[in-house]
Amino acid sequence: MIESILGFAAFLALAFLRVPLSIAMGLVGFIGFAIQVNLNASLAMVGQVVYETGLAYTLSVIPLFILMGNLIVQSKLAEEIYRAAYAFIGHRPGGLAMSTIVACGGFGSICGSALATTATFCKIAAPSMTKFNYQPHLIAGTIATGGTLGILIPPSLILVLYGIMTDENIGRLFVAGIVPGILAVLFLCGAVLFIVTRNPAAGPKGNRENWDTRLRSLRRIWAVIVLFVVILGGIYAGVFTATEGAGIGAFGALLFAIFLGNLTFRELVDVLVQTATATAVLFMILIGALIFANFVNLTTMPRDLVSFIQAANMPAGVVVLMICAIYILLGTAMEELSMIALTVPLFYPIVTEVGYSGIWFGVAVVIVCQIGLTTPPIGINIFVVKSMMDGLSIRDAFRGTWPFNAALVLLLLLLIAVPDIATFLVQYMR
């Protein structure tokens, strides 16, 4: 137990010294393993982790979904999704903000990245909301929090990473994220309604579109609907695995980008380079986390924590609330990928021991990560918005997120109280 605590302390010290988190985790894990066993065993362990991670077939899902998301961004389909959402609800108070959230949810269903979703809608939605005199704090909060839907609505890179680290079925995790993802969209739209009810000037009405325009806007997003239905429908029906679905999705996104005329050879090269870079970063984090997890598993910490929970005889809901509180606290200082890679090996056995499903826990962890992405002092989504919106103060940026984070906390509490929200669709998978 003491060895693990010292290991975590060493990791945090390196993180505060701005050592890349993947290197910090790997270095502490390597040294800790060497102290626990010996240097040769630690070197062999590192070599094995790197070799097995690099050659693992299931991990090919990561670059394929990243590639699909990058091709979709390049295809400019996000703009069509936003236009469709605006055509239906843009004329209501706060309608542009709600359109942005709905569009972020739709784009998240084919992207899987919070940062990509946020950056994309900064370009698309912020100018429209500014034109209609939306207040800066509502614009920032809407885009930053709506962008987090990219990691909840499947396909989600966070759920992929979680599935790999816990051996949970990635396809089942994707299906489990569907209903919570829809609820997240509704809860965030509710936060917009709360804001404009208190302050109507924060989100004035947009223009009302006729039904002909609305129907035409739906016809423009057929590619998004096709990709979503084919990928998740195929996984749900057992036609193909999540890895095969990622390959089909990437190929489909490539065809759509070419068909829509939004992809030159130079842009294709840029997309491939971006995909390779993002994949390398994710693999570095995963390898570092696995090395660190091997060290922690050598110590008695996982068993001691489970034993402590059993001895304390605490209700399962209280245990999960404590773990979620720890995640929210960590989320204020760490980005989500490193946080999951560091903590899931520790908390996953505890949650399953008290009776919660590992599939359910994956969804709950993603919602907590959503909150962390827009919570100070890190709140990386907020800084993405701040960097892309001229004249936005950091005060307005963070001020705009609290009603949306409150909505996500309510969603998390609902998920803890009614776990079947995340798991009932999974029961019908083949």
Secondary structure, 3 states (H helix, E strand, C coil): CHHHHHHHHHHHHHHHCCCCHHHHHHHHHHHHHHHHCCHHHHHHHHHHHHHHHHHCHHHHHHHHHHHHHHHHHHCCHHHHHHHHHHHHHCCCCCHHHHHHHHHHHHHHHHHCCHHHHHHHHHHHHHHHHHHCCCCHHHHHHHHHHHHHHHHCCCCCHHHHHHHHHHCCCHHHHHHHCHHHHHHHHHHHHHHHHHHHHHCHHHCCCCCCCCHHHHHHHHHCCHHHHHHHHHHHHHHHHCCCCHHHHHHHHHHHHHHHHHHCCCCCHHHHHHHHHHHHHHHHHHHHHHHHHHHHHHHHHHCCHHHHHHHHHHHHCCCHHHHHHHHHHHHHHHHCCCCHHHHHHHHHHHHHHHHHHCCCCHHHHHHHHHHHHHHHHCCCCCCHHHHHHHHHCCCCCHHHHHHCCHHHHHHHHHHHHHHHHCCHHHHCCHHHCC
